[in-house]
Amino acid sequence: MLGRLFMPGEDQRGADSVAVLSYNLWKNRFNSDPDVIGKPIALDGRLHTVVGVMPQGFNYPENIEVWRPLGWDPAQHNRGARFMESVARLAPGVTIEQAQADMSALSRRFEQEYPRTSVDWGVTLIPLRNEIVGNFRIALRYE
């Protein structure tokens, strides 16, 4: 709603610490101040610069008030670690079927390159709407 989301490189070690606020946090804690963009806030004892505010109603993952880059360093993690999920946006003109085919091919390549940790693991793409609404779609009449 205000500002921006994260930029490439902001998740790298040594990058400036940035944060995006939820609409509710912005409204209740920062009194809907549009000048909060660019201001520092303390998170876990470290200062982060507010770079954006999400629109009202955006609630994914559920009940999150502040987002900040993960700062994932694959070199420090085991290939067998399977504790994360990803959310991504399809490129314009790409269908979920095309993206699934690409991700399945990538998964097969990983099986060949890393058989000890990647055999029998795959990728399943699920539209975010289906993930959130699930079996309640008909009851909610969600289209």
TIVEXZA-948866 format. One record per residue: residue in three letters; residue number from 1; x negated, y, z negated of N, C-alpha, C in turn. Coordinates in steps of 0.02 Angstrom, whole numbers. Layout:
# TIVEXZA-948866
resn=ala	resi=NUM	n.X=X	n.Y=Y	n.Z=Z	ca.X=X	ca.Y=Y	ca.Z=Z	c.X=X	c.Y=Y	c.Z=Z
...
END
This chain:
# TIVEXZA-948866
resn=met	resi=1	n.X=-41	n.Y=-59	n.Z=0	ca.X=0	ca.Y=0	ca.Z=0	c.X=-44	c.Y=63	c.Z=0
resn=leu	resi=2	n.X=-97	n.Y=61	n.Z=-40	ca.X=-145	ca.Y=116	ca.Z=-43	c.X=-214	c.Y=88	c.Z=-32
resn=gly	resi=3	n.X=-257	n.Y=128	n.Z=-2	ca.X=-326	ca.Y=108	ca.Z=5	c.X=-335	c.Y=52	c.Z=55
resn=arg	resi=4	n.X=-373	n.Y=2	n.Z=35	ca.X=-391	ca.Y=-53	ca.Z=80	c.X=-399	c.Y=-118	c.Z=41
resn=leu	resi=5	n.X=-410	n.Y=-172	n.Z=79	ca.X=-428	ca.Y=-235	ca.Z=49	c.X=-504	c.Y=-242	c.Z=50
resn=phe	resi=6	n.X=-529	n.Y=-300	n.Z=35	ca.X=-601	ca.Y=-310	ca.Z=32	c.X=-633	c.Y=-310	c.Z=101
resn=met	resi=7	n.X=-694	n.Y=-285	n.Z=104	ca.X=-732	ca.Y=-281	ca.Z=166	c.X=-783	c.Y=-338	c.Z=167
resn=pro	resi=8	n.X=-803	n.Y=-359	n.Z=227	ca.X=-856	ca.Y=-410	ca.Z=231	c.X=-917	c.Y=-388	c.Z=192
resn=gly	resi=9	n.X=-946	n.Y=-434	n.Z=156	ca.X=-1006	ca.Y=-421	ca.Z=117	c.X=-993	c.Y=-401	c.Z=45
resn=glu	resi=10	n.X=-931	n.Y=-381	n.Z=29	ca.X=-917	ca.Y=-361	ca.Z=-40	c.X=-916	c.Y=-421	c.Z=-88
resn=asp	resi=11	n.X=-918	n.Y=-481	n.Z=-61	ca.X=-920	ca.Y=-541	ca.Z=-103	c.X=-991	c.Y=-565	c.Z=-113
resn=gln	resi=12	n.X=-1040	n.Y=-530	n.Z=-87	ca.X=-1110	ca.Y=-551	ca.Z=-92	c.X=-1141	c.Y=-526	c.Z=-157
resn=arg	resi=13	n.X=-1188	n.Y=-566	n.Z=-183	ca.X=-1224	ca.Y=-547	ca.Z=-243	c.X=-1260	c.Y=-481	c.Z=-231
resn=gly	resi=14	n.X=-1253	n.Y=-435	n.Z=-278	ca.X=-1285	ca.Y=-371	ca.Z=-273	c.X=-1241	c.Y=-317	c.Z=-241
resn=ala	resi=15	n.X=-1184	n.Y=-338	n.Z=-213	ca.X=-1139	ca.Y=-289	ca.Z=-183	c.X=-1104	c.Y=-250	c.Z=-238
resn=asp	resi=16	n.X=-1080	n.Y=-191	n.Z=-221	ca.X=-1041	ca.Y=-152	ca.Z=-269	c.X=-980	c.Y=-192	c.Z=-291
resn=ser	resi=17	n.X=-962	n.Y=-187	n.Z=-354	ca.X=-904	ca.Y=-222	ca.Z=-381	c.X=-842	c.Y=-182	c.Z=-366
resn=val	resi=18	n.X=-794	n.Y=-213	n.Z=-331	ca.X=-733	ca.Y=-180	ca.Z=-311	c.X=-672	c.Y=-219	c.Z=-335
resn=ala	resi=19	n.X=-614	n.Y=-186	n.Z=-336	ca.X=-553	ca.Y=-218	ca.Z=-359	c.X=-493	c.Y=-190	c.Z=-323
resn=val	resi=20	n.X=-442	n.Y=-231	n.Z=-315	ca.X=-377	ca.Y=-211	ca.Z=-288	c.X=-325	c.Y=-222	c.Z=-342
resn=leu	resi=21	n.X=-284	n.Y=-172	n.Z=-355	ca.X=-234	ca.Y=-176	ca.Z=-408	c.X=-167	c.Y=-200	c.Z=-382
resn=ser	resi=22	n.X=-129	n.Y=-233	n.Z=-425	ca.X=-60	ca.Y=-249	ca.Z=-408	c.X=-18	c.Y=-185	c.Z=-413
resn=tyr	resi=23	n.X=38	n.Y=-184	n.Z=-380	ca.X=83	ca.Y=-126	ca.Z=-383	c.X=104	c.Y=-113	c.Z=-455
resn=asn	resi=24	n.X=123	n.Y=-166	n.Z=-491	ca.X=147	ca.Y=-158	ca.Z=-560	c.X=94	c.Y=-129	c.Z=-606
resn=leu	resi=25	n.X=33	n.Y=-153	n.Z=-599	ca.X=-21	ca.Y=-125	ca.Z=-641	c.X=-33	c.Y=-52	c.Z=-623
resn=trp	resi=26	n.X=-33	n.Y=-36	n.Z=-559	ca.X=-43	ca.Y=33	ca.Z=-537	c.X=12	c.Y=78	c.Z=-565
resn=lys	resi=27	n.X=74	n.Y=53	n.Z=-562	ca.X=131	ca.Y=93	ca.Z=-585	c.X=130	c.Y=101	c.Z=-662
resn=asn	resi=28	n.X=120	n.Y=46	n.Z=-698	ca.X=127	ca.Y=46	ca.Z=-771	c.X=65	c.Y=71	c.Z=-808
resn=arg	resi=29	n.X=7	n.Y=55	n.Z=-783	ca.X=-55	ca.Y=73	ca.Z=-818	c.X=-86	c.Y=137	c.Z=-792
resn=phe	resi=30	n.X=-76	n.Y=149	n.Z=-727	ca.X=-107	ca.Y=207	ca.Z=-696	c.X=-55	c.Y=260	c.Z=-674
resn=asn	resi=31	n.X=6	n.Y=252	n.Z=-698	ca.X=60	ca.Y=301	ca.Z=-686	c.X=69	c.Y=319	c.Z=-612
resn=ser	resi=32	n.X=63	n.Y=268	n.Z=-569	ca.X=72	ca.Y=277	ca.Z=-496	c.X=27	c.Y=332	c.Z=-467
resn=asp	resi=33	n.X=-31	n.Y=340	n.Z=-496	ca.X=-77	ca.Y=393	ca.Z=-475	c.X=-112	c.Y=372	c.Z=-410
resn=pro	resi=34	n.X=-99	n.Y=407	n.Z=-354	ca.X=-132	ca.Y=388	ca.Z=-291	c.X=-207	c.Y=403	c.Z=-293
resn=asp	resi=35	n.X=-229	n.Y=443	n.Z=-340	ca.X=-300	ca.Y=460	ca.Z=-345	c.X=-340	c.Y=406	c.Z=-381
resn=val	resi=36	n.X=-308	n.Y=349	n.Z=-398	ca.X=-344	ca.Y=295	ca.Z=-430	c.X=-395	c.Y=263	c.Z=-382
resn=ile	resi=37	n.X=-382	n.Y=270	n.Z=-316	ca.X=-429	ca.Y=243	ca.Z=-267	c.X=-496	c.Y=278	c.Z=-275
resn=gly	resi=38	n.X=-548	n.Y=238	n.Z=-281	ca.X=-616	ca.Y=265	ca.Z=-290	c.X=-637	c.Y=274	c.Z=-362
resn=lys	resi=39	n.X=-591	n.Y=264	n.Z=-409	ca.X=-607	ca.Y=271	ca.Z=-480	c.X=-631	c.Y=205	c.Z=-510
resn=pro	resi=40	n.X=-672	n.Y=209	n.Z=-561	ca.X=-697	ca.Y=148	ca.Z=-593	c.X=-647	c.Y=121	c.Z=-646
resn=ile	resi=41	n.X=-644	n.Y=54	n.Z=-651	ca.X=-608	ca.Y=21	ca.Z=-705	c.X=-653	c.Y=-33	c.Z=-732
resn=ala	resi=42	n.X=-645	n.Y=-48	n.Z=-796	ca.X=-686	ca.Y=-101	ca.Z=-827	c.X=-649	c.Y=-167	c.Z=-824
resn=leu	resi=43	n.X=-683	n.Y=-218	n.Z=-798	ca.X=-656	ca.Y=-286	ca.Z=-796	c.X=-711	c.Y=-332	c.Z=-822
resn=asp	resi=44	n.X=-695	n.Y=-370	n.Z=-874	ca.X=-744	ca.Y=-416	ca.Z=-904	c.X=-809	c.Y=-380	c.Z=-921
resn=gly	resi=45	n.X=-804	n.Y=-319	n.Z=-945	ca.X=-863	ca.Y=-283	ca.Z=-968	c.X=-904	c.Y=-252	c.Z=-912
resn=arg	resi=46	n.X=-880	n.Y=-256	n.Z=-849	ca.X=-916	ca.Y=-226	ca.Z=-793	c.X=-872	c.Y=-176	c.Z=-758
resn=leu	resi=47	n.X=-901	n.Y=-123	n.Z=-733	ca.X=-863	ca.Y=-73	ca.Z=-696	c.X=-852	c.Y=-96	c.Z=-624
resn=his	resi=48	n.X=-790	n.Y=-87	n.Z=-601	ca.X=-770	ca.Y=-102	ca.Z=-533	c.X=-737	c.Y=-39	c.Z=-504
resn=thr	resi=49	n.X=-749	n.Y=-26	n.Z=-441	ca.X=-717	ca.Y=30	ca.Z=-408	c.X=-651	c.Y=7	c.Z=-377
resn=val	resi=50	n.X=-597	n.Y=42	n.Z=-392	ca.X=-532	ca.Y=25	ca.Z=-363	c.X=-533	c.Y=46	c.Z=-289
resn=val	resi=51	n.X=-521	n.Y=-3	n.Z=-245	ca.X=-521	ca.Y=12	ca.Z=-173	c.X=-451	c.Y=7	c.Z=-142
resn=gly	resi=52	n.X=-403	n.Y=-23	n.Z=-179	ca.X=-337	ca.Y=-29	ca.Z=-151	c.X=-284	c.Y=-46	c.Z=-202
resn=val	resi=53	n.X=-221	n.Y=-38	n.Z=-181	ca.X=-162	ca.Y=-57	ca.Z=-220	c.X=-117	c.Y=-97	c.Z=-174
resn=met	resi=54	n.X=-97	n.Y=-156	n.Z=-196	ca.X=-53	ca.Y=-199	ca.Z=-156	c.X=18	c.Y=-171	c.Z=-156
resn=pro	resi=55	n.X=57	n.Y=-186	n.Z=-105	ca.X=126	ca.Y=-161	ca.Z=-103	c.X=171	c.Y=-193	c.Z=-155
resn=gln	resi=56	n.X=224	n.Y=-159	n.Z=-173	ca.X=272	ca.Y=-186	ca.Z=-220	c.X=300	c.Y=-251	c.Z=-192
resn=gly	resi=57	n.X=306	n.Y=-300	n.Z=-235	ca.X=333	ca.Y=-365	ca.Z=-215	c.X=280	c.Y=-416	c.Z=-195
resn=phe	resi=58	n.X=218	n.Y=-394	n.Z=-182	ca.X=165	ca.Y=-442	ca.Z=-166	c.X=146	c.Y=-476	c.Z=-232
resn=asn	resi=59	n.X=154	n.Y=-540	n.Z=-235	ca.X=143	ca.Y=-577	ca.Z=-297	c.X=111	c.Y=-645	c.Z=-283
resn=tyr	resi=60	n.X=53	n.Y=-644	n.Z=-251	ca.X=18	ca.Y=-707	ca.Z=-237	c.X=-55	c.Y=-699	c.Z=-252
resn=pro	resi=61	n.X=-84	n.Y=-746	n.Z=-288	ca.X=-51	ca.Y=-795	ca.Z=-329	c.X=-7	c.Y=-761	c.Z=-382
resn=glu	resi=62	n.X=39	n.Y=-798	n.Z=-407	ca.X=90	ca.Y=-772	ca.Z=-453	c.X=60	c.Y=-738	c.Z=-514
resn=asn	resi=63	n.X=87	n.Y=-681	n.Z=-531	ca.X=70	ca.Y=-644	ca.Z=-592	c.X=-3	c.Y=-619	c.Z=-596
resn=ile	resi=64	n.X=-33	n.Y=-606	n.Z=-540	ca.X=-100	ca.Y=-578	ca.Z=-539	c.X=-94	c.Y=-502	c.Z=-539
resn=glu	resi=65	n.X=-135	n.Y=-469	n.Z=-579	ca.X=-133	ca.Y=-396	ca.Z=-582	c.X=-192	c.Y=-363	c.Z=-549
resn=val	resi=66	n.X=-247	n.Y=-398	n.Z=-543	ca.X=-307	ca.Y=-370	ca.Z=-512	c.X=-341	c.Y=-425	c.Z=-470
resn=trp	resi=67	n.X=-360	n.Y=-407	n.Z=-410	ca.X=-400	ca.Y=-452	ca.Z=-368	c.X=-469	c.Y=-423	c.Z=-362
resn=arg	resi=68	n.X=-519	n.Y=-467	n.Z=-361	ca.X=-587	ca.Y=-446	ca.Z=-348	c.X=-621	c.Y=-501	c.Z=-308
resn=pro	resi=69	n.X=-672	n.Y=-485	n.Z=-269	ca.X=-704	ca.Y=-537	ca.Z=-228	c.X=-733	c.Y=-592	c.Z=-272
resn=leu	resi=70	n.X=-730	n.Y=-652	n.Z=-246	ca.X=-753	ca.Y=-711	ca.Z=-283	c.X=-828	c.Y=-713	c.Z=-291
resn=gly	resi=71	n.X=-865	n.Y=-692	n.Z=-241	ca.X=-937	ca.Y=-696	ca.Z=-246	c.X=-963	c.Y=-768	c.Z=-245
resn=trp	resi=72	n.X=-934	n.Y=-808	n.Z=-202	ca.X=-950	ca.Y=-879	ca.Z=-196	c.X=-1018	c.Y=-889	c.Z=-164
resn=asp	resi=73	n.X=-1062	n.Y=-925	n.Z=-196	ca.X=-1127	ca.Y=-942	ca.Z=-167	c.X=-1129	c.Y=-1017	c.Z=-157
resn=pro	resi=74	n.X=-1118	n.Y=-1041	n.Z=-95	ca.X=-1116	ca.Y=-1113	ca.Z=-83	c.X=-1179	c.Y=-1150	c.Z=-104
resn=ala	resi=75	n.X=-1236	n.Y=-1115	n.Z=-104	ca.X=-1299	ca.Y=-1147	ca.Z=-123	c.X=-1299	c.Y=-1168	c.Z=-196
resn=gln	resi=76	n.X=-1256	n.Y=-1139	n.Z=-236	ca.X=-1254	ca.Y=-1155	ca.Z=-308	c.X=-1200	c.Y=-1206	c.Z=-325
resn=his	resi=77	n.X=-1166	n.Y=-1234	n.Z=-274	ca.X=-1111	ca.Y=-1279	ca.Z=-289	c.X=-1119	c.Y=-1345	c.Z=-252
resn=asn	resi=78	n.X=-1092	n.Y=-1396	n.Z=-281	ca.X=-1094	ca.Y=-1464	ca.Z=-255	c.X=-1044	c.Y=-1470	c.Z=-197
resn=arg	resi=79	n.X=-1063	n.Y=-1504	n.Z=-143	ca.X=-1018	ca.Y=-1514	ca.Z=-86	c.X=-956	c.Y=-1554	c.Z=-106
resn=gly	resi=80	n.X=-959	n.Y=-1591	n.Z=-160	ca.X=-902	ca.Y=-1631	ca.Z=-181	c.X=-852	c.Y=-1592	c.Z=-224
resn=ala	resi=81	n.X=-867	n.Y=-1530	n.Z=-239	ca.X=-821	ca.Y=-1489	ca.Z=-279	c.X=-758	c.Y=-1475	c.Z=-239
resn=arg	resi=82	n.X=-701	n.Y=-1493	n.Z=-266	ca.X=-638	ca.Y=-1485	ca.Z=-229	c.X=-586	c.Y=-1450	c.Z=-272
resn=phe	resi=83	n.X=-602	n.Y=-1391	n.Z=-297	ca.X=-558	ca.Y=-1358	ca.Z=-343	c.X=-527	c.Y=-1294	c.Z=-315
resn=met	resi=84	n.X=-540	n.Y=-1279	n.Z=-252	ca.X=-515	ca.Y=-1215	ca.Z=-225	c.X=-469	c.Y=-1227	c.Z=-166
resn=glu	resi=85	n.X=-421	n.Y=-1181	n.Z=-159	ca.X=-379	ca.Y=-1178	ca.Z=-100	c.X=-392	c.Y=-1111	c.Z=-66
resn=ser	resi=86	n.X=-374	n.Y=-1106	n.Z=-3	ca.X=-385	ca.Y=-1044	ca.Z=34	c.X=-320	c.Y=-1019	c.Z=62
resn=val	resi=87	n.X=-316	n.Y=-954	n.Z=69	ca.X=-260	ca.Y=-921	ca.Z=103	c.X=-292	c.Y=-881	c.Z=160
resn=ala	resi=88	n.X=-265	n.Y=-890	n.Z=220	ca.X=-293	ca.Y=-855	ca.Z=278	c.X=-238	c.Y=-833	c.Z=325
resn=arg	resi=89	n.X=-254	n.Y=-786	n.Z=365	ca.X=-206	ca.Y=-760	ca.Z=415	c.X=-229	c.Y=-786	c.Z=483
resn=leu	resi=90	n.X=-181	n.Y=-811	n.Z=523	ca.X=-196	ca.Y=-833	ca.Z=591	c.X=-213	c.Y=-774	c.Z=635
resn=ala	resi=91	n.X=-260	n.Y=-784	n.Z=679	ca.X=-277	ca.Y=-731	ca.Z=728	c.X=-216	c.Y=-720	c.Z=773
resn=pro	resi=92	n.X=-208	n.Y=-660	n.Z=799	ca.X=-152	ca.Y=-647	ca.Z=844	c.X=-150	c.Y=-697	c.Z=902
resn=gly	resi=93	n.X=-91	n.Y=-724	n.Z=914	ca.X=-82	ca.Y=-771	ca.Z=970	c.X=-99	c.Y=-843	c.Z=954
resn=val	resi=94	n.X=-127	n.Y=-857	n.Z=896	ca.X=-145	ca.Y=-926	ca.Z=877	c.X=-87	c.Y=-957	c.Z=840
resn=thr	resi=95	n.X=-66	n.Y=-1017	n.Z=861	ca.X=-12	ca.Y=-1052	ca.Z=827	c.X=-41	c.Y=-1093	c.Z=770
resn=ile	resi=96	n.X=2	n.Y=-1113	n.Z=725	ca.X=-21	ca.Y=-1155	ca.Z=669	c.X=-46	c.Y=-1222	c.Z=695
resn=glu	resi=97	n.X=-16	n.Y=-1246	n.Z=750	ca.X=-38	ca.Y=-1309	ca.Z=779	c.X=-109	c.Y=-1303	c.Z=807
resn=gln	resi=98	n.X=-124	n.Y=-1248	n.Z=839	ca.X=-192	ca.Y=-1237	ca.Z=864	c.X=-242	c.Y=-1231	c.Z=807
resn=ala	resi=99	n.X=-223	n.Y=-1194	n.Z=756	ca.X=-268	ca.Y=-1186	ca.Z=698	c.X=-278	c.Y=-1253	c.Z=664
resn=gln	resi=100	n.X=-225	n.Y=-1294	n.Z=657	ca.X=-231	ca.Y=-1360	ca.Z=626	c.X=-279	c.Y=-1404	c.Z=666
resn=ala	resi=101	n.X=-274	n.Y=-1401	n.Z=733	ca.X=-319	ca.Y=-1441	ca.Z=775	c.X=-392	c.Y=-1420	c.Z=764
resn=asp	resi=102	n.X=-403	n.Y=-1354	n.Z=760	ca.X=-471	ca.Y=-1329	ca.Z=749	c.X=-497	c.Y=-1351	c.Z=680
resn=met	resi=103	n.X=-455	n.Y=-1346	n.Z=629	ca.X=-477	ca.Y=-1365	ca.Z=562	c.X=-487	c.Y=-1440	c.Z=556
resn=ser	resi=104	n.X=-447	n.Y=-1479	n.Z=591	ca.X=-456	ca.Y=-1552	ca.Z=591	c.X=-522	c.Y=-1571	c.Z=624
resn=ala	resi=105	n.X=-538	n.Y=-1537	n.Z=679	ca.X=-602	ca.Y=-1549	ca.Z=713	c.X=-661	c.Y=-1531	c.Z=667
resn=leu	resi=106	n.X=-654	n.Y=-1476	n.Z=631	ca.X=-706	ca.Y=-1456	ca.Z=584	c.X=-714	c.Y=-1508	c.Z=528
resn=ser	resi=107	n.X=-658	n.Y=-1533	n.Z=504	ca.X=-659	ca.Y=-1584	ca.Z=452	c.X=-693	c.Y=-1648	c.Z=477
resn=arg	resi=108	n.X=-680	n.Y=-1668	n.Z=539	ca.X=-713	ca.Y=-1727	ca.Z=567	c.X=-788	c.Y=-1716	c.Z=573
resn=arg	resi=109	n.X=-808	n.Y=-1655	n.Z=593	ca.X=-879	ca.Y=-1639	ca.Z=597	c.X=-912	c.Y=-1644	c.Z=529
resn=phe	resi=110	n.X=-878	n.Y=-1618	n.Z=477	ca.X=-905	ca.Y=-1625	ca.Z=409	c.X=-912	c.Y=-1698	c.Z=389
resn=glu	resi=111	n.X=-865	n.Y=-1740	n.Z=407	ca.X=-870	ca.Y=-1811	ca.Z=392	c.X=-933	c.Y=-1841	c.Z=422
resn=gln	resi=112	n.X=-950	n.Y=-1821	n.Z=483	ca.X=-1010	ca.Y=-1847	ca.Z=515	c.X=-1074	c.Y=-1819	c.Z=485
resn=glu	resi=113	n.X=-1073	n.Y=-1754	n.Z=469	ca.X=-1133	ca.Y=-1721	ca.Z=443	c.X=-1145	c.Y=-1735	c.Z=369
resn=tyr	resi=114	n.X=-1091	n.Y=-1745	n.Z=331	ca.X=-1096	ca.Y=-1755	ca.Z=259	c.X=-1053	c.Y=-1815	c.Z=238
resn=pro	resi=115	n.X=-1070	n.Y=-1875	n.Z=260	ca.X=-1027	ca.Y=-1933	ca.Z=247	c.X=-1019	c.Y=-1949	c.Z=173
resn=arg	resi=116	n.X=-1068	n.Y=-1933	n.Z=132	ca.X=-1064	ca.Y=-1949	ca.Z=61	c.X=-1010	c.Y=-1909	c.Z=25
resn=thr	resi=117	n.X=-997	n.Y=-1847	n.Z=48	ca.X=-950	ca.Y=-1805	ca.Z=12	c.X=-888	c.Y=-1786	c.Z=52
resn=ser	resi=118	n.X=-886	n.Y=-1802	n.Z=117	ca.X=-831	ca.Y=-1777	ca.Z=158	c.X=-787	c.Y=-1830	c.Z=190
resn=val	resi=119	n.X=-804	n.Y=-1893	n.Z=183	ca.X=-762	ca.Y=-1947	ca.Z=212	c.X=-696	c.Y=-1949	c.Z=174
resn=asp	resi=120	n.X=-643	n.Y=-1957	n.Z=213	ca.X=-574	ca.Y=-1962	ca.Z=187	c.X=-548	c.Y=-1897	c.Z=157
resn=trp	resi=121	n.X=-580	n.Y=-1841	n.Z=173	ca.X=-554	ca.Y=-1776	ca.Z=154	c.X=-535	c.Y=-1739	c.Z=217
resn=gly	resi=122	n.X=-478	n.Y=-1708	n.Z=216	ca.X=-455	ca.Y=-1671	ca.Z=275	c.X=-430	c.Y=-1603	c.Z=256
resn=val	resi=123	n.X=-400	n.Y=-1570	n.Z=305	ca.X=-373	ca.Y=-1503	ca.Z=296	c.X=-301	c.Y=-1504	c.Z=320
resn=thr	resi=124	n.X=-256	n.Y=-1477	n.Z=280	ca.X=-187	ca.Y=-1470	ca.Z=300	c.X=-167	c.Y=-1397	c.Z=295
resn=leu	resi=125	n.X=-145	n.Y=-1369	n.Z=350	ca.X=-123	ca.Y=-1300	ca.Z=350	c.X=-48	c.Y=-1297	c.Z=335
resn=ile	resi=126	n.X=-30	n.Y=-1254	n.Z=289	ca.X=40	ca.Y=-1246	ca.Z=268	c.X=56	c.Y=-1171	c.Z=271
resn=pro	resi=127	n.X=108	n.Y=-1152	n.Z=308	ca.X=126	ca.Y=-1080	ca.Z=307	c.X=138	c.Y=-1057	c.Z=235
resn=leu	resi=128	n.X=115	n.Y=-997	n.Z=220	ca.X=121	ca.Y=-971	ca.Z=152	c.X=193	c.Y=-969	c.Z=129
resn=arg	resi=129	n.X=238	n.Y=-952	n.Z=174	ca.X=310	ca.Y=-950	ca.Z=157	c.X=332	c.Y=-1019	c.Z=132
resn=asn	resi=130	n.X=311	n.Y=-1072	n.Z=166	ca.X=330	ca.Y=-1140	ca.Z=145	c.X=299	c.Y=-1158	c.Z=78
resn=glu	resi=131	n.X=238	n.Y=-1136	n.Z=67	ca.X=203	ca.Y=-1151	ca.Z=4	c.X=239	c.Y=-1118	c.Z=-55
resn=ile	resi=132	n.X=260	n.Y=-1056	n.Z=-45	ca.X=292	ca.Y=-1019	ca.Z=-99	c.X=364	c.Y=-1042	c.Z=-110
resn=val	resi=133	n.X=402	n.Y=-1048	n.Z=-56	ca.X=473	ca.Y=-1063	ca.Z=-62	c.X=485	c.Y=-1138	c.Z=-69
resn=gly	resi=134	n.X=445	n.Y=-1179	n.Z=-35	ca.X=450	ca.Y=-1252	ca.Z=-41	c.X=519	c.Y=-1279	c.Z=-28
resn=asn	resi=135	n.X=541	n.Y=-1324	n.Z=-71	ca.X=605	ca.Y=-1358	ca.Z=-64	c.X=665	c.Y=-1313	c.Z=-78
resn=phe	resi=136	n.X=654	n.Y=-1252	n.Z=-100	ca.X=709	ca.Y=-1207	ca.Z=-117	c.X=732	c.Y=-1165	c.Z=-57
resn=arg	resi=137	n.X=700	n.Y=-1175	n.Z=1	ca.X=715	ca.Y=-1133	ca.Z=59	c.X=789	c.Y=-1132	c.Z=76
resn=ile	resi=138	n.X=820	n.Y=-1191	n.Z=80	ca.X=891	ca.Y=-1193	ca.Z=97	c.X=933	c.Y=-1160	c.Z=44
resn=ala	resi=139	n.X=918	n.Y=-1174	n.Z=-19	ca.X=957	ca.Y=-1144	ca.Z=-73	c.X=950	c.Y=-1068	c.Z=-74
resn=leu	resi=140	n.X=893	n.Y=-1043	n.Z=-55	ca.X=881	ca.Y=-971	ca.Z=-54	c.X=903	c.Y=-938	c.Z=11
resn=arg	resi=141	n.X=917	n.Y=-980	n.Z=61	ca.X=935	ca.Y=-955	ca.Z=128	c.X=881	c.Y=-909	c.Z=154
resn=tyr	resi=142	n.X=820	n.Y=-931	n.Z=146	ca.X=761	ca.Y=-892	ca.Z=164	c.X=743	c.Y=-905	c.Z=237
resn=glu	resi=143	n.X=739	n.Y=-855	n.Z=276	ca.X=718	ca.Y=-862	ca.Z=346	c.X=660	c.Y=-816	c.Z=360
END
